Amino acid sequence: MRLAEGPLTLAADVSVVPARELPETVRDTLGTLYDVEGAALGRRASRSNAAFVDKDVLDLLGEFREPTTVVTAVINYARRTGQDADRVLEESYRALARLRGLGLLAAPRETAATGPVHRVGDPLGPWRVIQCLQSYEDEDCDVYLAGGEAGGTVVCKVARQADSDRLRRAVRHEAAALRYLRARGAPVPEPVAVTHDGDGRPLLAMSRVPGRRIDQRAQVLRRTAVPRLVEGCCRTLDALRRIHATGALHGDVHGGNYLLTEDDTVVAIDFPYASLIKRPSPRHGVPRLMDPQWARAKLTGGPGTLGSPEAEQYSLAALLYFLLTGEHHYAPVTTEADLLATLAQGRLGPDFHRPPASVPSGLLPVLERALRPEPSDRWPGVAEFSDAFRAAAAKGPGAPAGDTDTGPADGGASFAEYLSPSAVVPASPPAGMAFGTSGTATALLRASGRHDDPALLAWADLWSHRALAGLADRPDGLARHPGAASGAETAAAGGGW
C-alpha cells in the first residue's frame, strides 16, 4: 500500500481534539473505540472525515512530526517504549493506512500545496483579497471576501486550477444558475462578474450575503433562542420552496449552503450542481443527508440516482431535524459503511420522537413524513411540506405530537404527589410508571432525558436512594419488581434502579 512509498509526515493543518473535549454524543457514538487518552484528528483544509485514534496510535504519530518512513517511525517508537517493533506495526497498520487515506499522514510534497491559492492583498480581477472564507484542497474552488477601490465587497469563488475546461464550465454554469434563480425571485446571491485571476484561474464574483451558515448559528440558538431557530427553519424551507417553484433543483442541500442573517433572512448559496427539475443532475447533496434511494444505489453498485424534488425534500427534512436537535435523524454510526446501511434501511433513530421540550412536538410528524423511505410517501412537494411545518411551528412547544410517543411523566401537577419521595406509594402507580421504588427511579431517569425539567432528575436520584435503602429492610418488597420484568426493569429488579 501507499504506506511504504516514502517519507510521510503529519499534514501542516492537522487539528487534534483530545478525547475529553469531544461532545458527549460523539463519545457515545464511538462506543468501544473510545479511549479517554486518545484524540480526534482532522484537517482544516479538507472535507474528509475526521479519525479517532487511541493513545498508542496518538503516541506513535509523534514520530511523524518530521518526514520519516513508517518503518523508521515504528522502530524508533518501539525502542522508545520498549515494545516489539513487529507487534507495533501489526497493531497500528490499519490505523496508519486510514490516516494516510484521509490525508492526515502525507508526503512532504503534498503538504506543501495545502491552503488557499491566494493570500490577503492578492488581486482578484478588479478586487483584492480581504479574507479567505473557505479553502479545501479536495474541492475545486476557494472562496474569498474581496474588496474594490470604491470600498464595496464581493464574494469570489476561484477555481484552484487555471487550465481546467471543466472548472471554466462549472463557473459559467453556477453564474447562469444564479441569474436564472434570481430573476425568478429565489433568495440567492447576485452574480456580479465572471472573470479570472492574474494566473488565469476562473473566477465568479457574487454579492456578499451578511450571514452565517445556519448549522453554525443553530448551535447557539438551540440554547438561547429556540423560537428564532424554528423561524429560521421555516425560512430555510421557504428558500428551497422558492427554488423549486422556478423549476430548478438546488443540487446541494446542507447546513453550509443556507445562510441566516441578523435580520433572520435565509439565503441559499453554492449552486455548482444546480439543474432543472426536468433535466436533473447525478451530482447532488452530501452523504449524511441523502435519501435511502441514493444509499441503496451506493450499496448495490448500481447507477447513481438523479436529483429530484423528493430527494431534496428528504435532505432538507434531515437538515431541519439536525438544526433543531443537534442530532441526526438516524441511529448513531461510526463508519461510512454503517452510514450507508442505516440510510438504506430508511429507519429513524430510536430518539427521533424525543426532541428537547422547547421544540414544538407537532413538528415531528411533519418531518417524519418528509423522511419516509419511499419518495411517493413523502409530502407532495416542498410547498406542502413548508405549509405543514409552519402551521405546526405556530402552535408552539405545547403542540400535540400526533401519534408519536411523548414518553412518561413530564413533572406536571398530576404526578406531583406520586413523584415526591416523601409521599405514600399508592397501591397502583399511575399509568406508564414502572412498579416499585427502583422502577420509579428508572422511569424518572428516562423522563429526565426526554423533558427539560431538572426536577425529574432530582426525583430520580431521591427515588434511587430510597430503593437502595429498601434493599436492606425489605429486599422482596419496595426495592423489587414483583412481576415479570424486561429491559431496564430487569436491571432494576436487582436493586437500586
LUMDODO-962377 format. One record per residue: residue in three letters; z, y negated, x negated of N, C-alpha, C in turn. Coordinates in steps of 0.2 Angstrom, whole numbers, plus 5000, padded with zeros to 4 digits. Atoms other than C-alpha are relative to their C-alpha. Layout:
<recs>
ALAZYXZYXZYX ...
</recs>
This chain:
<recs>
MET500050064996500050005000500049944996 ARG500050065004500049824995500649984996 LEU499450015004501749834988499950014993 ALA500149995007501049894972499549964997 GLU500650045002499649764970500249954994 GLY499850055005500649654958500649965001 PRO499450044999502049524957500049975007 LEU499950034994502749474973500649954999 THR499550045000503949334977500249975007 LEU499950034993504849254992499649945001 ALA500450064998503749135001500449945000 ALA499650065002504248954997500349975007 ASP499850034994504548915016500550055004 VAL499649954996505649065020500749975002 SER499450024997507149025031500550065001 VAL499549945000508749135030500549985005 VAL499450024995509949135045500550065000 PRO499549955000511549235042500150035007 ALA499949964994511949365055500549975005 ARG499550034996513449275061499849945004 GLU500350064996512449125066499550015005 LEU500549994995511249215077500350005007 PRO499750004993511449195096500250075002 GLU499749944998512449325104499450055003 THR500549964997510949385114499550034995 VAL500449975006509949415098500450054997 ARG499649945003511349515091500050065004 ASP500049954996511449615106499350045000 THR500749965000509549655106499950044994 LEU500149965006509649715088500450075000 GLY499749934999510849855093500350024993 THR499749975006511249975079499749974993 LEU500350035006510049875067500549944998 TYR499650065002511349735067500550014994 ASP499550005005512349705051500349944999 VAL499750065000513649575051499949964993 GLU500150045007513249535032499250004999 GLY500750005001511349545035499849935002 ALA500350074998510149395040499450015003 ALA500750004998508649355049499649954996 LEU500550045004507149295039499449985004 GLY500650024997505749195045499649954995 ARG500350055004504449075039499849945004 ARG500150064997504248895044499349985001 ALA500750015000502348895041499650065003 SER500449944998501949055050500350025007 ARG499749984994502049115068500150085000 SER499849935000502349295063500750015001 ASN499349994998503849375069500550004994 ALA499450005005505549355060500250074999 ALA499749935002506349505052500750004999 PHE499350005001508149555052500150064994 VAL499949955005508749645036500850014999 ASP499249985001510449725032500249974993 LYS499750035006511549675017499650024994 ASP500349975006510749795005499349974998 VAL500750035001508949735008500149924998 LEU499950075001509549555008500249994992 ASP499850005007510349584991499450014995 LEU500549985004508849664984499449945000 LEU500550065000507749514989500249954995 GLY499850055005508749414977499650014993 GLU500449995006507649494963499349975001 PHE500650034999506149414970500049925000 ARG500050075000506649234968499549984995 GLU500550015005505449234953499550065001 PRO500549954999503749334954500250064996 THR499849945003504149514950499750065004 THR500249954997503449684954500550045004 VAL499549974996504349794967500350054995 VAL499749965005504649924953500549974996 THR499550035004505449804942500649975004 ALA499550034996506449724956500550065001 VAL499549954998507149894961500450034994 ILE499649975006507549954944500649954998 ASN499550055002508449784940500650005005 TYR499550004994509349794957500550064999 ALA499749945001509849974954500550004994 ARG499650015005510549934937500649965001 ARG499550054999511549784943500550035005 THR499549974995512349884957500250074999 GLY499849935001512550054949499750055004 GLN500349954996511350144960499450044997 ASP500649965002509950274958499449965002 ALA500550044999508350174957499550045006 ASP500449974995507350314967500350005007 ARG499650004993508650314981499949935003 VAL500150064998508550124982499349985003 LEU500750014998506650124983499950045007 GLU500149964994506650264996500349965006 GLU499650034995507950165007499749935002 SER500250074999507149995005499250005001 TYR500750015000505250035005499749985007 ARG500350024993504950025024500249925001 ALA499850074999505949855025499549964995 LEU500450045004504949785010499350005002 ALA500750004997503249845017500049955006 ARG500050044994503749755033500049924998 LEU499950075002504249595024499349984997 ARG500750015003502549605014499549985006 GLY500550004995501549625030500149935004 LEU499950074997502449465038499949944996 GLY500150065004502149365023500649974997 LEU499450025003503949345018500050014993 LEU500249985007503549435002499349984999 ALA500750015001501949364995499849994993 ALA500250015007500949354979500049924999 PRO499950075002501149184970499449965002 ARG500650044998499349134974500049995007 GLU499950014993499749154992500549945002 THR499550054999501249044992499849934998 ALA500250075002500348904983499649975005 ALA500450034994499248874999500449995006 THR499650014994500748865010500149925002 GLY499850074998501048705020499449965003 PRO500650044997499948565028499549984995 VAL500650015004498248525021500149924998 HIS499950075001498748335022500749984999 ARG499350035001500248235016500049935004 VAL499950064997500948075023499649944996 GLY500450055003499747925020499350024999 ASP500749985001498148035018499649975006 PRO500550034995496647965028499850065004 LEU500349954995496048055044499549965004 GLY500550044997494447965048500349935000 PRO499750075000495047785053500750005000 TRP499350004999496847835054500350034993 ARG499749975006498147885041500650045003 VAL499549964998499448025042500749975000 ILE499450025000501147975048500550054999 GLN499649945000501948145051499650065001 CYS500349944998501448325051500450035006 LEU499749974994501848395068500150075000 GLN500049925000501348575066499550024995 SER500549975005500648675052500250074999 TYR499949935001500448865052499450034997 GLU500649985004499448945039499650065003 ASP500349944996499049095051499649975006 GLU500450034995498248965063499449964997 ASP500650035002496648875062500149934998 CYS500050075000497248695063500749984999 ASP499450045000498648575058500049955005 VAL500050054995499248445070500449944996 TYR499650065003499748265064500049945004 LEU499950064996500348105071499749954995 ALA500350055005499247965063500049935003 GLY500050064998499147785064499449964998 GLY500650045002497747655063500249934998 GLU499850075002497747475056500249965005 ALA499850044994497947405073500750015002 GLY499349984998499647495075500050055005 GLY499949944995499147625088500050064997 THR500049935002499447805086499650055004 VAL500349944997498547965089500250064998 VAL499949945002498748145088499450044997 CYS500749975003497448235076500150074999 LYS500049935002497148415076499450014995 VAL500550005006496248455059500050074998 ALA500149935002495448625055500250004993 ARG499749985007496148705039499450014996 GLN500649995004494348745033499549955002 ALA500550054999492948625030499350035002 ASP500749975000491448745030500050065005 SER499949954995491848845046499649975006 ASP500350014994490548835060500450015006 ARG499649984995491748925071500549955002 LEU499550054999493048795069499749935003 ARG500450064998491748655072499950015008 ARG500149994992491348735089500650005003 ALA499350004997493148755093500249935001 VAL499850074999493548575090499649975006 ARG500450034995492048525101500250035007 HIS499849974994492548645114500649975003 GLU499350024997494348585116499949925002 ALA500250074998493648405116499750005007 ALA500450004994492448445130500550035006 ALA499549974995493848545140500549945002 LEU499550064998495048385139499649955004 ARG500450054996493648275145499950025007 TYR500149974994493248395159500650005005 LEU499450004996495048415165500349935001 ARG499750064999495548235163499649965005 ALA500450034995494048175173500250025007 ARG499949974994494648285187500850005002 GLY499350014998496448225187500650054997 ALA499549965003497348355177500449974995 PRO499650045005498848295166499950034993 VAL500149975007498148325149499949934996 PRO500150065004497948205134499349985000 GLU500750025000496448095132499750014994 PRO500449995007495148145119499849934998 VAL500150065002494947995108499350004995 ALA500649995004493648055095499950074997 VAL500149945004492848205087499749984993 THR500250035006492648165069500150064994 HIS499849955005493148245052500449964995 ASP499750035005494248205037499649994994 GLY500450015006493748155020499750064996 ASP500349945003493448335015499550045005 GLY500549974995492348375030500350045005 ARG499749964995493648465040499949975007 PRO500050024993493348455059500649975002 LEU499450044998494548335067499949985008 LEU500050024993494948305086500649955000 ALA499550054999495948145089500149995008 MET499850004992496948135106500549955000 SER499550044999498048015114500750034999 ARG499349975002499948035109500350015007 VAL499649994994501048105123500750004997 PRO499350015003502848045120500550055003 GLY499549954997503748205125500150064995 ARG499849945004504448365118499850065004 ARG500249944997503948545121500650025005 ILE499549994995504848595137500550064998 ASP499649955002505548755130500649984995 GLN499450035004506548655117500449955004 ARG499650044996507148525130500450045004 ALA499749954995507648675141500750024997 GLN499449985003508948725128500649955001 VAL499550054998509948565131500149995007 LEU500050014993509548545149500450055004 ARG499649954997510248715153500749995000 ARG499350015000511948655148500249935003 THR499850064998511848475153499749975006 ALA500350034994510648435167499550065003 VAL500449944997510048595177499549975005 PRO500550024995509348495191499449974997 ARG500650035003508248395179499550064997 LEU500449945003507748565171499650035006 VAL500449974995507248635188499449965002 GLU500550054998506248475192499450014995 GLY500549995005505348505175499650065001 CYS500449944999504948675180499549995006 CYS500450024994504248615197499449964997 ARG500650045003503148485187499650044995 THR500449955004502548625175499650045004 LEU500549964995501948725189499549965003 ASP500550044998501148575196499449984995 ALA500550015005500248545180499550065000 LEU500549955000499448715180499750015006 ARG500350004994499148705198499449955000 ARG500650055000498048545195499550024995 ILE500549975005497148635180499650055004 HIS500449954996496648775192499649975005 ALA500450044995496148655205499349984998 THR500750025003494748595193499550064999 GLY500549945002494048775192500150024993 ALA499949985007494748795175500650044999 LEU499449975002496048905166500249964993 HIS499750035006497248835153499850044994 GLY500149965005497048985142500550024995 ASP499549995004498648975133500749975003 VAL499450024997500148965144500750024996 HIS499349985003501848955134500449935000 GLY499550065000503348835132499849954995 GLY500250055005502548745117499449965003 ASN500650044998501048685127500149965007 TYR499850044994501948595141500549954997 LEU499650055003502748435135500449965006 LEU499650034995504148355145500249934997 THR499850075003504348165143500749975003 GLU499450034998505848055145500049985008 ASP500050014993505248005162499850065005 ASP500149944997505048185167499350025002 THR500649984999503248195167499850064996 VAL500249945004502448355161499350004999 VAL500750005003500848355151499850074997 ALA500249945003499848515147499649984993 ILE500450015006499148525129499750064997 ASP500349955004498148635117499550045005 PHE500549974996496548695125499450034996 PRO500649975004495548795112499850065004 TYR500249944996495548945124499849985007 ALA500250024993495148845140499350035002 SER500749984997493748915151500049995007 LEU500150004993493048905168500350075003 ILE499749944996493849025181499450055001 LYS500649954999492049095184499850034993 ARG500249975007491749125165500650004996 PRO499450005003493449175159499950034992 SER500049985007493849205140500550064999 PRO499649955002494549355132500649984996 ARG499450025004495749255121500449955005 HIS499650044995497249185131500750034999 GLY499349995000499149175130500350034994 VAL499649975005500549245119500350065003 PRO499849934997501149425120500650005004 ARG499349994997502949395126499949985008 LEU500150034993502249305142499450045004 MET500649974997500749415145500150055006 ASP499849954994500549525161499950074998 PRO500149935002500549715162499350024999 GLN500749985001498649725163499849994993 TRP500150015007498549655146500350054995 ALA499649955004499949765139499750075000 ARG500349944999499149915146499350014996 ALA500650005004497449875138500250014993 LYS499849995008498349855121500250074999 LEU499749945001499250015123499450065000 THR500549954999497650115128499449994995 GLY500550015004496550035116499349985003 GLY500650024996495349985130499849934999 PRO500350075001494349825131500649955002 GLY499550054998495449665132499949975006 THR500150034994495749585148499849935000 LEU500350074999494949425153500649955003 GLY499650054996495949265158499950005007 SER500150004993496249245176500649965003 PRO499550044997497249135188500650045001 GLU499449964999498349285192500450014994 ALA499649995006498749315174500349944998 GLU499750065002499149135171500649995005 GLN499450014996500249135186500650054998 TYR499449965002501249285179500349974993 SER499750035006501349195162500549945001 LEU499650064999502049035169500650025004 ALA499449974997503249135180500550024995 ALA499649975006503849225164500349944996 LEU499750065003504049055156500549965004 LEU499550034996504948975170500750035000 TYR499449965000506249115171500349994993 PHE499750025006506549085152500349934999 LEU499750075000506748905154500649995004 LEU499450004996508048925167500650044998 THR499449955002509049065160500150014992 GLY500049995007508649065141499950084998 GLU500149935001508249255143499350015003 HIS500649984998506649345145500050045007 HIS500049974993506149425162500050084999 TYR500049925001506149605154500650024996 ALA499449975004507449715146499949984993 PRO500050015007507849675128499650054996 VAL500449965004506649735115500149984993 THR500050025007506649745096499450014996 THR500649995003504949795091499449985004 GLU500650014996503149745096499850065004 ALA500249944996502849925102500450005006 ASP499650004994504349905113499849955005 LEU500250054996503749745120499450025004 LEU500649984997502049815124500250055006 ALA499849954995502849965133500449985006 THR499650034994504049865143499649965004 LEU500450044995502749745149499550045004 ALA500549954997501549885153500350035006 GLN499749974994502849955165500149955005 GLY499950054995503049795174500749995003 ARG499450004997504849815177500449944998 LEU499650065002506049665177500650034997 GLY499449995004507549665166500650015005 PRO499449984996509249735173500449935002 ASP499750064999509949555173499649955004 PHE500550054998508449465181500349975006 HIS499850034994509349435198500849984999 ARG499350025002510949375189500049934996 PRO500150065004510549195184500649965000 PRO499450045000511849065180500149975007 ALA499850034994512748995195499649945002 SER500350074999511948825193499350005002 VAL500749994999510148895195500050025007 PRO500149984993509648895213499750085001 SER500249934999509649085218499450015004 GLY500649994996508249055230499350004996 LEU500650005005507049035215499850074998 LEU500149945003507249215210499550045004 PRO500549974997506249295224499349974999 VAL500750035001504849165221499750024993 LEU500349975006504749215203499950075000 GLU500149934999504949395207499350025002 ARG500749984997503349395217499549984995 ALA500550025005502349305203500050054995 LEU500049955006502949435191499950075002 ARG500149934998502449585201499450034996 PRO500549975004501449715191499349995002 GLU500750004998499849715201499849935002 PRO500250074999498949545202499949995008 SER500150014993498549575221500649995004 ASP499350014997500449575225500349934998 ARG499750065002500749405217499849955005 TRP500250064995500549235226499350005000 PRO500750005000498849205232499749954995 GLY500350045006498649065219500649964998 VAL499450045002499748945209500249945005 ALA499850054995499648815223500650035005 GLU499549974996500648935234500650014997 PHE499549995004501748985220500449934999 SER499750075001502148795217500349985006 ASP499750034994502448755235500750045001 ALA499549964999503648905237500649994995 PHE499550015005504548865221500449935001 ARG499750064999504848685225500450005006 ALA499650004993505448725243500750044998 ALA499449975002506748845235500449964996 ALA499650045004507248725222500449945004 ALA499750054996507548595236500750025003 LYS499449974997508948705243500650004996 GLY499450015004510048685228500350074998 PRO499749945003511148815219500350045006 GLY499749964994511848875236499450045004 ALA500549974996510148935242500050085000 PRO500049935000510049115248499550034996 ALA500449965004509349245237499650055003 GLY500449954997508349345250500450065000 ASP499749945000508649525247500350024993 THR499849995007509249505229500850015000 ASP499349995001511049565224500349954997 THR499750055003512149425222500750024997 GLY499449975003513549535215500650005003 PRO499449994997515349555218500349935001 ALA499750074999516649415222499949954996 ASP500250065004516249245217500649954999 GLY499450045001518049175216500149965006 GLY499950044994517949105234500750015003 ALA499350004997519449075245500150075004 SER499949944996519149235255500350064996 PHE499849955004519549335240500749984996 ALA499550035004520949225233500650045000 GLU499349965000522449325239499950064997 TYR500149935003521749495234500049994992 LEU500150015007521249425217500649984996 SER499450035004522949345212500450064998 PRO499649945003523849475201500750005003 SER499450004997525449425210500050025007 ALA500049984993524849475227500150085000 VAL499949924998525249645235499350035001 VAL500749975000523749755233500050035007 PRO500149974994523149795250499850085000 ALA500249935000522849975255499350014999 SER500849995001520949955256499849934997 PRO500350065003520149825244499449975004 PRO500650034996518849705251499450044998 ALA500649975002517049775251499749984994 GLY500350025006516249785235500450004994 MET499550005006517849795224500250074999 ALA499949935001518249945215500850025001 PHE499349984999519950045218500449994994 GLY499550005006521550025208499949944996 THR500050065004522049895196499550004994 SER500550005005520849955182499349985003 GLY500650014997519449955194499949925002 THR500050074998519849775200499849964994 ALA500250045006519849715182499350014998 THR500749995002518149795179499649965004 ALA500450044995517449715195500049934998 LEU499950075001518149545190499649994993 LEU500350015006517449565172499249995002 ARG500750004998515749605180499849935003 ALA500150064996515849455192500049944995 SER499950065005516349335177499349994996 GLY500750015003514649375169499549985004 ARG500550024996513749335184500149935004 HIS499950074996514549175191500449964995 ASP499750055004515049025182500749975002 ASP499350024998516949025186500550034995 PRO499649985005518149035172500650045003 ALA499449964997519549095184499950075001 LEU500149925000518649265186500250034994 LEU499849965006518849305168500750004999 ALA499250005001520649245168500350055004 TRP499849954996520949355183499950074997 ALA500249935003520049505174500550024995 ASP499549995006521249485159500750015003 LEU499349994997522849475170500050075003 TRP500149944997522249625180500050064995 SER500049955005521949725164500750014997 HIS499349995002523649695158500550035005 ARG499649974995524349745175499850085000 ALA500249935001523349905173500350044995 LEU499749975006523949945156500850015001 ALA499349994998525749915162500150065004 GLY500049954995525450035176500050074997 LEU500149935003524950175164500750034999 ALA499449975002526750195158500450025006 ASP499649994995527550185175499750045005 ARG500349964995526350265187499350024998 PRO500749985003524950345177499550035005 ASP500549974995524250435193499949955006 GLY500050044994524450285204499649944999 LEU500350065001524050105201499450004995 ALA500550015005523150125185499450055000 ARG500549945000522050275190499549995006 HIS500450004995520550285201500150075004 PRO499849934996521050415215499450045002 GLY500649964998519250465219499550014995 ALA500549995004517650505212499849944996 ALA500250065004517050385198499450024996 SER500649995005515550355188499949934997 GLY500250065004514850225175500749974998 ALA499450035002516150095172500750025003 GLU499449984997517350165184500350064996 THR499849945004517450325174500449984994 ALA499650035005517950225159500749975002 ALA499450034998519150135169500650045002 ALA499549954998520050285175500450034995 GLY499649985005520650325158500549954998 GLY499550045001521750175158499749934998 GLY500350075001521649985156499549995005 TRP500650004996519949935163499450034997 
</recs>
